[in-house]
Amino acid sequence: MDLLEKAHEFENRKMSNMSTSDRVEASREAKALILSINEVYKETKDPNLMDVMKRLTEKKKKIEKRLNGVPQV
C-alpha cells in the first residue's frame, strides 16, 4: 500500500530545525494521510490502520503544539 509507505516515511522524518512554514506543511500532510487512511479503514476495519492513524495523530499534535506556542496569560 502506497499510503502506508507514505505514513511510515512521515513518521520517521526528523522534525527538528523546522521553520514555521515547514511545520504548517507537515501538519497538513499528516491530516491528509490520516483522512486517506481513514477512508480505507472504514471499508476494511483493519486494526493496523487504526494504529498507524493514532501514531500520525500523535505526531501531528506535537507539531501543532509547537506551532501554537505557549498561551499568553
PDB file of N, CA, C and O in Angstrom:
ATOM      1  N   MET A   1       0.834  -1.191   0.000  1.00  0.00           N
ATOM      2  CA  MET A   1       0.000   0.000   0.000  1.00  0.00           C
ATOM      3  C   MET A   1       0.876   1.250   0.000  1.00  0.00           C
ATOM      4  O   MET A   1       1.785   1.383   0.818  1.00  0.00           O
ATOM      5  N   ASP A   2       0.600   2.129  -0.894  1.00  0.00           N
ATOM      6  CA  ASP A   2       1.372   3.359  -1.006  1.00  0.00           C
ATOM      7  C   ASP A   2       1.122   4.280   0.191  1.00  0.00           C
ATOM      8  O   ASP A   2       2.032   4.972   0.646  1.00  0.00           O
ATOM      9  N   LEU A   3      -0.112   4.286   0.700  1.00  0.00           N
ATOM     10  CA  LEU A   3      -0.434   5.142   1.842  1.00  0.00           C
ATOM     11  C   LEU A   3       0.384   4.767   3.073  1.00  0.00           C
ATOM     12  O   LEU A   3       0.870   5.639   3.793  1.00  0.00           O
ATOM     13  N   LEU A   4       0.531   3.476   3.306  1.00  0.00           N
ATOM     14  CA  LEU A   4       1.295   3.048   4.473  1.00  0.00           C
ATOM     15  C   LEU A   4       2.768   3.401   4.334  1.00  0.00           C
ATOM     16  O   LEU A   4       3.424   3.720   5.326  1.00  0.00           O
ATOM     17  N   GLU A   5       3.292   3.349   3.120  1.00  0.00           N
ATOM     18  CA  GLU A   5       4.684   3.744   2.894  1.00  0.00           C
ATOM     19  C   GLU A   5       4.871   5.235   3.173  1.00  0.00           C
ATOM     20  O   GLU A   5       5.851   5.640   3.798  1.00  0.00           O
ATOM     21  N   LYS A   6       3.922   6.048   2.704  1.00  0.00           N
ATOM     22  CA  LYS A   6       3.990   7.487   2.951  1.00  0.00           C
ATOM     23  C   LYS A   6       3.884   7.778   4.448  1.00  0.00           C
ATOM     24  O   LYS A   6       4.592   8.637   4.975  1.00  0.00           O
ATOM     25  N   ALA A   7       2.993   7.053   5.125  1.00  0.00           N
ATOM     26  CA  ALA A   7       2.821   7.251   6.563  1.00  0.00           C
ATOM     27  C   ALA A   7       4.093   6.864   7.311  1.00  0.00           C
ATOM     28  O   ALA A   7       4.510   7.567   8.231  1.00  0.00           O
ATOM     29  N   HIS A   8       4.704   5.759   6.923  1.00  0.00           N
ATOM     30  CA  HIS A   8       5.935   5.311   7.572  1.00  0.00           C
ATOM     31  C   HIS A   8       7.057   6.331   7.355  1.00  0.00           C
ATOM     32  O   HIS A   8       7.817   6.626   8.277  1.00  0.00           O
ATOM     33  N   GLU A   9       7.158   6.865   6.141  1.00  0.00           N
ATOM     34  CA  GLU A   9       8.175   7.871   5.839  1.00  0.00           C
ATOM     35  C   GLU A   9       7.931   9.131   6.670  1.00  0.00           C
ATOM     36  O   GLU A   9       8.876   9.730   7.181  1.00  0.00           O
ATOM     37  N   PHE A  10       6.656   9.536   6.807  1.00  0.00           N
ATOM     38  CA  PHE A  10       6.318  10.729   7.584  1.00  0.00           C
ATOM     39  C   PHE A  10       6.665  10.529   9.058  1.00  0.00           C
ATOM     40  O   PHE A  10       7.186  11.440   9.702  1.00  0.00           O
ATOM     41  N   GLU A  11       6.380   9.341   9.594  1.00  0.00           N
ATOM     42  CA  GLU A  11       6.674   9.054  11.000  1.00  0.00           C
ATOM     43  C   GLU A  11       8.166   9.121  11.290  1.00  0.00           C
ATOM     44  O   GLU A  11       8.572   9.575  12.359  1.00  0.00           O
ATOM     45  N   ASN A  12       8.980   8.671  10.347  1.00  0.00           N
ATOM     46  CA  ASN A  12      10.428   8.616  10.568  1.00  0.00           C
ATOM     47  C   ASN A  12      11.153   9.906  10.222  1.00  0.00           C
ATOM     48  O   ASN A  12      12.361  10.006  10.433  1.00  0.00           O
ATOM     49  N   ARG A  13      10.450  10.879   9.703  1.00  0.00           N
ATOM     50  CA  ARG A  13      11.061  12.146   9.318  1.00  0.00           C
ATOM     51  C   ARG A  13      11.451  12.939  10.561  1.00  0.00           C
ATOM     52  O   ARG A  13      10.719  12.960  11.550  1.00  0.00           O
ATOM     53  N   LYS A  14      12.594  13.580  10.502  1.00  0.00           N
ATOM     54  CA  LYS A  14      13.051  14.415  11.612  1.00  0.00           C
ATOM     55  C   LYS A  14      12.259  15.718  11.609  1.00  0.00           C
ATOM     56  O   LYS A  14      12.046  16.323  10.558  1.00  0.00           O
ATOM     57  N   MET A  15      11.830  16.141  12.782  1.00  0.00           N
ATOM     58  CA  MET A  15      11.018  17.351  12.885  1.00  0.00           C
ATOM     59  C   MET A  15      11.765  18.491  13.567  1.00  0.00           C
ATOM     60  O   MET A  15      11.168  19.525  13.868  1.00  0.00           O
ATOM     61  N   SER A  16      13.063  18.317  13.815  1.00  0.00           N
ATOM     62  CA  SER A  16      13.820  19.389  14.458  1.00  0.00           C
ATOM     63  C   SER A  16      14.291  20.388  13.406  1.00  0.00           C
ATOM     64  O   SER A  16      14.436  20.059  12.228  1.00  0.00           O
ATOM     65  N   ASN A  17      14.521  21.595  13.857  1.00  0.00           N
ATOM     66  CA  ASN A  17      15.001  22.690  12.998  1.00  0.00           C
ATOM     67  C   ASN A  17      14.076  22.962  11.818  1.00  0.00           C
ATOM     68  O   ASN A  17      14.538  23.206  10.703  1.00  0.00           O
ATOM     69  N   MET A  18      12.781  22.920  12.062  1.00  0.00           N
ATOM     70  CA  MET A  18      11.814  23.218  11.006  1.00  0.00           C
ATOM     71  C   MET A  18      11.365  24.674  11.135  1.00  0.00           C
ATOM     72  O   MET A  18      11.228  25.198  12.240  1.00  0.00           O
ATOM     73  N   SER A  19      11.141  25.309  10.001  1.00  0.00           N
ATOM     74  CA  SER A  19      10.584  26.651  10.031  1.00  0.00           C
ATOM     75  C   SER A  19       9.079  26.549  10.249  1.00  0.00           C
ATOM     76  O   SER A  19       8.511  25.458  10.202  1.00  0.00           O
ATOM     77  N   THR A  20       8.448  27.674  10.485  1.00  0.00           N
ATOM     78  CA  THR A  20       7.005  27.680  10.715  1.00  0.00           C
ATOM     79  C   THR A  20       6.258  27.169   9.495  1.00  0.00           C
ATOM     80  O   THR A  20       5.297  26.411   9.629  1.00  0.00           O
ATOM     81  N   SER A  21       6.685  27.572   8.320  1.00  0.00           N
ATOM     82  CA  SER A  21       6.005  27.113   7.111  1.00  0.00           C
ATOM     83  C   SER A  21       6.189  25.610   6.910  1.00  0.00           C
ATOM     84  O   SER A  21       5.290  24.938   6.403  1.00  0.00           O
ATOM     85  N   ASP A  22       7.359  25.073   7.309  1.00  0.00           N
ATOM     86  CA  ASP A  22       7.574  23.627   7.242  1.00  0.00           C
ATOM     87  C   ASP A  22       6.641  22.897   8.195  1.00  0.00           C
ATOM     88  O   ASP A  22       6.126  21.827   7.871  1.00  0.00           O
ATOM     89  N   ARG A  23       6.424  23.477   9.370  1.00  0.00           N
ATOM     90  CA  ARG A  23       5.522  22.860  10.344  1.00  0.00           C
ATOM     91  C   ARG A  23       4.082  22.859   9.839  1.00  0.00           C
ATOM     92  O   ARG A  23       3.365  21.872  10.002  1.00  0.00           O
ATOM     93  N   VAL A  24       3.665  23.949   9.234  1.00  0.00           N
ATOM     94  CA  VAL A  24       2.312  24.024   8.684  1.00  0.00           C
ATOM     95  C   VAL A  24       2.152  22.974   7.588  1.00  0.00           C
ATOM     96  O   VAL A  24       1.145  22.267   7.540  1.00  0.00           O
ATOM     97  N   GLU A  25       3.134  22.876   6.720  1.00  0.00           N
ATOM     98  CA  GLU A  25       3.089  21.903   5.629  1.00  0.00           C
ATOM     99  C   GLU A  25       3.053  20.468   6.173  1.00  0.00           C
ATOM    100  O   GLU A  25       2.310  19.630   5.661  1.00  0.00           O
ATOM    101  N   ALA A  26       3.850  20.188   7.201  1.00  0.00           N
ATOM    102  CA  ALA A  26       3.875  18.852   7.803  1.00  0.00           C
ATOM    103  C   ALA A  26       2.539  18.528   8.459  1.00  0.00           C
ATOM    104  O   ALA A  26       2.059  17.398   8.371  1.00  0.00           O
ATOM    105  N   SER A  27       1.940  19.515   9.116  1.00  0.00           N
ATOM    106  CA  SER A  27       0.644  19.306   9.759  1.00  0.00           C
ATOM    107  C   SER A  27      -0.430  18.995   8.719  1.00  0.00           C
ATOM    108  O   SER A  27      -1.262  18.111   8.923  1.00  0.00           O
ATOM    109  N   ARG A  28      -0.407  19.717   7.617  1.00  0.00           N
ATOM    110  CA  ARG A  28      -1.382  19.466   6.546  1.00  0.00           C
ATOM    111  C   ARG A  28      -1.162  18.103   5.895  1.00  0.00           C
ATOM    112  O   ARG A  28      -2.120  17.410   5.553  1.00  0.00           O
ATOM    113  N   GLU A  29       0.101  17.726   5.727  1.00  0.00           N
ATOM    114  CA  GLU A  29       0.413  16.419   5.153  1.00  0.00           C
ATOM    115  C   GLU A  29      -0.085  15.300   6.072  1.00  0.00           C
ATOM    116  O   GLU A  29      -0.637  14.303   5.608  1.00  0.00           O
ATOM    117  N   ALA A  30       0.118  15.481   7.379  1.00  0.00           N
ATOM    118  CA  ALA A  30      -0.349  14.482   8.340  1.00  0.00           C
ATOM    119  C   ALA A  30      -1.868  14.352   8.286  1.00  0.00           C
ATOM    120  O   ALA A  30      -2.404  13.244   8.312  1.00  0.00           O
ATOM    121  N   LYS A  31      -2.547  15.472   8.212  1.00  0.00           N
ATOM    122  CA  LYS A  31      -4.015  15.454   8.143  1.00  0.00           C
ATOM    123  C   LYS A  31      -4.485  14.718   6.901  1.00  0.00           C
ATOM    124  O   LYS A  31      -5.409  13.907   6.969  1.00  0.00           O
ATOM    125  N   ALA A  32      -3.859  14.994   5.773  1.00  0.00           N
ATOM    126  CA  ALA A  32      -4.241  14.333   4.520  1.00  0.00           C
ATOM    127  C   ALA A  32      -4.002  12.825   4.602  1.00  0.00           C
ATOM    128  O   ALA A  32      -4.827  12.037   4.141  1.00  0.00           O
ATOM    129  N   LEU A  33      -2.876  12.429   5.185  1.00  0.00           N
ATOM    130  CA  LEU A  33      -2.584  11.000   5.343  1.00  0.00           C
ATOM    131  C   LEU A  33      -3.606  10.331   6.248  1.00  0.00           C
ATOM    132  O   LEU A  33      -4.101   9.247   5.939  1.00  0.00           O
ATOM    133  N   ILE A  34      -3.919  10.969   7.355  1.00  0.00           N
ATOM    134  CA  ILE A  34      -4.876  10.398   8.300  1.00  0.00           C
ATOM    135  C   ILE A  34      -6.241  10.220   7.647  1.00  0.00           C
ATOM    136  O   ILE A  34      -6.873   9.174   7.800  1.00  0.00           O
ATOM    137  N   LEU A  35      -6.696  11.233   6.924  1.00  0.00           N
ATOM    138  CA  LEU A  35      -8.004  11.138   6.272  1.00  0.00           C
ATOM    139  C   LEU A  35      -8.022  10.066   5.185  1.00  0.00           C
ATOM    140  O   LEU A  35      -9.022   9.366   5.022  1.00  0.00           O
ATOM    141  N   SER A  36      -6.934   9.936   4.446  1.00  0.00           N
ATOM    142  CA  SER A  36      -6.853   8.913   3.401  1.00  0.00           C
ATOM    143  C   SER A  36      -6.873   7.514   3.997  1.00  0.00           C
ATOM    144  O   SER A  36      -7.572   6.624   3.511  1.00  0.00           O
ATOM    145  N   ILE A  37      -6.097   7.336   5.054  1.00  0.00           N
ATOM    146  CA  ILE A  37      -6.060   6.027   5.709  1.00  0.00           C
ATOM    147  C   ILE A  37      -7.416   5.716   6.336  1.00  0.00           C
ATOM    148  O   ILE A  37      -7.846   4.562   6.355  1.00  0.00           O
ATOM    149  N   ASN A  38      -8.085   6.742   6.845  1.00  0.00           N
ATOM    150  CA  ASN A  38      -9.403   6.546   7.449  1.00  0.00           C
ATOM    151  C   ASN A  38     -10.421   6.027   6.434  1.00  0.00           C
ATOM    152  O   ASN A  38     -11.265   5.195   6.768  1.00  0.00           O
ATOM    153  N   GLU A  39     -10.344   6.515   5.200  1.00  0.00           N
ATOM    154  CA  GLU A  39     -11.264   6.029   4.164  1.00  0.00           C
ATOM    155  C   GLU A  39     -11.072   4.540   3.918  1.00  0.00           C
ATOM    156  O   GLU A  39     -12.045   3.807   3.746  1.00  0.00           O
ATOM    157  N   VAL A  40      -9.821   4.091   3.900  1.00  0.00           N
ATOM    158  CA  VAL A  40      -9.536   2.668   3.711  1.00  0.00           C
ATOM    159  C   VAL A  40      -9.987   1.889   4.950  1.00  0.00           C
ATOM    160  O   VAL A  40     -10.526   0.787   4.843  1.00  0.00           O
ATOM    161  N   TYR A  41      -9.757   2.482   6.128  1.00  0.00           N
ATOM    162  CA  TYR A  41     -10.117   1.804   7.373  1.00  0.00           C
ATOM    163  C   TYR A  41     -11.626   1.558   7.457  1.00  0.00           C
ATOM    164  O   TYR A  41     -12.058   0.519   7.954  1.00  0.00           O
ATOM    165  N   LYS A  42     -12.420   2.504   6.975  1.00  0.00           N
ATOM    166  CA  LYS A  42     -13.876   2.360   7.011  1.00  0.00           C
ATOM    167  C   LYS A  42     -14.332   1.099   6.277  1.00  0.00           C
ATOM    168  O   LYS A  42     -15.307   0.459   6.671  1.00  0.00           O
ATOM    169  N   GLU A  43     -13.622   0.755   5.216  1.00  0.00           N
ATOM    170  CA  GLU A  43     -14.002  -0.413   4.423  1.00  0.00           C
ATOM    171  C   GLU A  43     -13.448  -1.708   4.999  1.00  0.00           C
ATOM    172  O   GLU A  43     -14.130  -2.732   4.985  1.00  0.00           O
ATOM    173  N   THR A  44     -12.196  -1.674   5.517  1.00  0.00           N
ATOM    174  CA  THR A  44     -11.532  -2.919   5.905  1.00  0.00           C
ATOM    175  C   THR A  44     -11.594  -3.217   7.396  1.00  0.00           C
ATOM    176  O   THR A  44     -11.536  -4.381   7.792  1.00  0.00           O
ATOM    177  N   LYS A  45     -11.712  -2.184   8.231  1.00  0.00           N
ATOM    178  CA  LYS A  45     -11.693  -2.334   9.689  1.00  0.00           C
ATOM    179  C   LYS A  45     -10.421  -3.023  10.181  1.00  0.00           C
ATOM    180  O   LYS A  45     -10.449  -3.768  11.161  1.00  0.00           O
ATOM    181  N   ASP A  46      -9.308  -2.771   9.495  1.00  0.00           N
ATOM    182  CA  ASP A  46      -8.019  -3.359   9.842  1.00  0.00           C
ATOM    183  C   ASP A  46      -7.434  -2.628  11.059  1.00  0.00           C
ATOM    184  O   ASP A  46      -7.210  -1.420  10.992  1.00  0.00           O
ATOM    185  N   PRO A  47      -7.183  -3.339  12.168  1.00  0.00           N
ATOM    186  CA  PRO A  47      -6.654  -2.662  13.362  1.00  0.00           C
ATOM    187  C   PRO A  47      -5.272  -2.053  13.150  1.00  0.00           C
ATOM    188  O   PRO A  47      -4.912  -1.103  13.846  1.00  0.00           O
ATOM    189  N   ASN A  48      -4.490  -2.573  12.208  1.00  0.00           N
ATOM    190  CA  ASN A  48      -3.174  -1.991  11.919  1.00  0.00           C
ATOM    191  C   ASN A  48      -3.317  -0.573  11.387  1.00  0.00           C
ATOM    192  O   ASN A  48      -2.506   0.297  11.705  1.00  0.00           O
ATOM    193  N   LEU A  49      -4.339  -0.340  10.583  1.00  0.00           N
ATOM    194  CA  LEU A  49      -4.566   1.004  10.055  1.00  0.00           C
ATOM    195  C   LEU A  49      -4.915   1.976  11.182  1.00  0.00           C
ATOM    196  O   LEU A  49      -4.489   3.131  11.172  1.00  0.00           O
ATOM    197  N   MET A  50      -5.691   1.498  12.149  1.00  0.00           N
ATOM    198  CA  MET A  50      -6.041   2.350  13.289  1.00  0.00           C
ATOM    199  C   MET A  50      -4.791   2.727  14.069  1.00  0.00           C
ATOM    200  O   MET A  50      -4.655   3.868  14.508  1.00  0.00           O
ATOM    201  N   ASP A  51      -3.875   1.776  14.244  1.00  0.00           N
ATOM    202  CA  ASP A  51      -2.628   2.062  14.955  1.00  0.00           C
ATOM    203  C   ASP A  51      -1.801   3.120  14.223  1.00  0.00           C
ATOM    204  O   ASP A  51      -1.229   4.016  14.845  1.00  0.00           O
ATOM    205  N   VAL A  52      -1.746   3.004  12.900  1.00  0.00           N
ATOM    206  CA  VAL A  52      -0.998   3.982  12.098  1.00  0.00           C
ATOM    207  C   VAL A  52      -1.631   5.365  12.249  1.00  0.00           C
ATOM    208  O   VAL A  52      -0.926   6.360  12.418  1.00  0.00           O
ATOM    209  N   MET A  53      -2.964   5.423  12.188  1.00  0.00           N
ATOM    210  CA  MET A  53      -3.652   6.713  12.327  1.00  0.00           C
ATOM    211  C   MET A  53      -3.383   7.323  13.706  1.00  0.00           C
ATOM    212  O   MET A  53      -3.210   8.537  13.815  1.00  0.00           O
ATOM    213  N   LYS A  54      -3.345   6.510  14.747  1.00  0.00           N
ATOM    214  CA  LYS A  54      -3.080   7.019  16.090  1.00  0.00           C
ATOM    215  C   LYS A  54      -1.677   7.598  16.200  1.00  0.00           C
ATOM    216  O   LYS A  54      -1.473   8.654  16.797  1.00  0.00           O
ATOM    217  N   ARG A  55      -0.707   6.888  15.612  1.00  0.00           N
ATOM    218  CA  ARG A  55       0.673   7.387  15.666  1.00  0.00           C
ATOM    219  C   ARG A  55       0.814   8.695  14.891  1.00  0.00           C
ATOM    220  O   ARG A  55       1.495   9.616  15.340  1.00  0.00           O
ATOM    221  N   LEU A  56       0.169   8.773  13.728  1.00  0.00           N
ATOM    222  CA  LEU A  56       0.231  10.007  12.942  1.00  0.00           C
ATOM    223  C   LEU A  56      -0.437  11.159  13.682  1.00  0.00           C
ATOM    224  O   LEU A  56       0.040  12.293  13.636  1.00  0.00           O
ATOM    225  N   THR A  57      -1.533  10.868  14.358  1.00  0.00           N
ATOM    226  CA  THR A  57      -2.240  11.902  15.104  1.00  0.00           C
ATOM    227  C   THR A  57      -1.379  12.439  16.241  1.00  0.00           C
ATOM    228  O   THR A  57      -1.371  13.642  16.502  1.00  0.00           O
ATOM    229  N   GLU A  58      -0.655  11.552  16.918  1.00  0.00           N
ATOM    230  CA  GLU A  58       0.238  11.992  17.999  1.00  0.00           C
ATOM    231  C   GLU A  58       1.318  12.925  17.456  1.00  0.00           C
ATOM    232  O   GLU A  58       1.605  13.964  18.049  1.00  0.00           O
ATOM    233  N   LYS A  59       1.908  12.551  16.335  1.00  0.00           N
ATOM    234  CA  LYS A  59       2.960  13.379  15.741  1.00  0.00           C
ATOM    235  C   LYS A  59       2.385  14.725  15.284  1.00  0.00           C
ATOM    236  O   LYS A  59       3.025  15.765  15.440  1.00  0.00           O
ATOM    237  N   LYS A  60       1.183  14.695  14.723  1.00  0.00           N
ATOM    238  CA  LYS A  60       0.512  15.920  14.276  1.00  0.00           C
ATOM    239  C   LYS A  60       0.242  16.840  15.459  1.00  0.00           C
ATOM    240  O   LYS A  60       0.424  18.053  15.353  1.00  0.00           O
ATOM    241  N   LYS A  61      -0.190  16.279  16.583  1.00  0.00           N
ATOM    242  CA  LYS A  61      -0.453  17.086  17.778  1.00  0.00           C
ATOM    243  C   LYS A  61       0.815  17.759  18.275  1.00  0.00           C
ATOM    244  O   LYS A  61       0.775  18.914  18.697  1.00  0.00           O
ATOM    245  N   LYS A  62       1.948  17.048  18.230  1.00  0.00           N
ATOM    246  CA  LYS A  62       3.213  17.631  18.663  1.00  0.00           C
ATOM    247  C   LYS A  62       3.604  18.802  17.767  1.00  0.00           C
ATOM    248  O   LYS A  62       4.068  19.836  18.247  1.00  0.00           O
ATOM    249  N   ILE A  63       3.411  18.628  16.470  1.00  0.00           N
ATOM    250  CA  ILE A  63       3.747  19.699  15.525  1.00  0.00           C
ATOM    251  C   ILE A  63       2.861  20.912  15.783  1.00  0.00           C
ATOM    252  O   ILE A  63       3.346  22.043  15.818  1.00  0.00           O
ATOM    253  N   GLU A  64       1.556  20.677  15.964  1.00  0.00           N
ATOM    254  CA  GLU A  64       0.629  21.793  16.161  1.00  0.00           C
ATOM    255  C   GLU A  64       0.844  22.483  17.504  1.00  0.00           C
ATOM    256  O   GLU A  64       0.631  23.690  17.624  1.00  0.00           O
ATOM    257  N   LYS A  65       1.267  21.719  18.519  1.00  0.00           N
ATOM    258  CA  LYS A  65       1.560  22.324  19.819  1.00  0.00           C
ATOM    259  C   LYS A  65       2.708  23.314  19.656  1.00  0.00           C
ATOM    260  O   LYS A  65       2.688  24.401  20.234  1.00  0.00           O
ATOM    261  N   ARG A  66       3.699  22.936  18.872  1.00  0.00           N
ATOM    262  CA  ARG A  66       4.849  23.817  18.627  1.00  0.00           C
ATOM    263  C   ARG A  66       4.439  25.024  17.792  1.00  0.00           C
ATOM    264  O   ARG A  66       4.974  26.117  17.973  1.00  0.00           O
ATOM    265  N   LEU A  67       3.496  24.829  16.883  1.00  0.00           N
ATOM    266  CA  LEU A  67       3.027  25.944  16.049  1.00  0.00           C
ATOM    267  C   LEU A  67       2.273  26.974  16.888  1.00  0.00           C
ATOM    268  O   LEU A  67       2.481  28.177  16.727  1.00  0.00           O
ATOM    269  N   ASN A  68       1.411  26.514  17.770  1.00  0.00           N
ATOM    270  CA  ASN A  68       0.570  27.422  18.549  1.00  0.00           C
ATOM    271  C   ASN A  68       1.347  28.150  19.635  1.00  0.00           C
ATOM    272  O   ASN A  68       0.974  29.255  20.030  1.00  0.00           O
ATOM    273  N   GLY A  69       2.414  27.547  20.117  1.00  0.00           N
ATOM    274  CA  GLY A  69       3.246  28.195  21.119  1.00  0.00           C
ATOM    275  C   GLY A  69       2.624  28.155  22.498  1.00  0.00           C
ATOM    276  O   GLY A  69       1.615  27.485  22.722  1.00  0.00           O
ATOM    277  N   VAL A  70       3.236  28.880  23.420  1.00  0.00           N
ATOM    278  CA  VAL A  70       2.761  28.924  24.805  1.00  0.00           C
ATOM    279  C   VAL A  70       1.654  29.950  24.886  1.00  0.00           C
ATOM    280  O   VAL A  70       1.819  31.067  24.396  1.00  0.00           O
ATOM    281  N   PRO A  71       0.514  29.600  25.500  1.00  0.00           N
ATOM    282  CA  PRO A  71      -0.582  30.574  25.612  1.00  0.00           C
ATOM    283  C   PRO A  71      -0.208  31.746  26.541  1.00  0.00           C
ATOM    284  O   PRO A  71       0.455  31.549  27.559  1.00  0.00           O
ATOM    285  N   GLN A  72      -0.627  32.926  26.192  1.00  0.00           N
ATOM    286  CA  GLN A  72      -0.367  34.116  26.983  1.00  0.00           C
ATOM    287  C   GLN A  72      -1.414  34.244  28.089  1.00  0.00           C
ATOM    288  O   GLN A  72      -2.597  33.982  27.871  1.00  0.00           O
ATOM    289  N   VAL A  73      -0.965  34.648  29.270  1.00  0.00           N
ATOM    290  CA  VAL A  73      -1.895  34.784  30.403  1.00  0.00           C
ATOM    291  C   VAL A  73      -2.319  36.219  30.535  1.00  0.00           C
ATOM    292  O   VAL A  73      -3.100  36.552  31.427  1.00  0.00           O
TER     293      VAL A  73
END
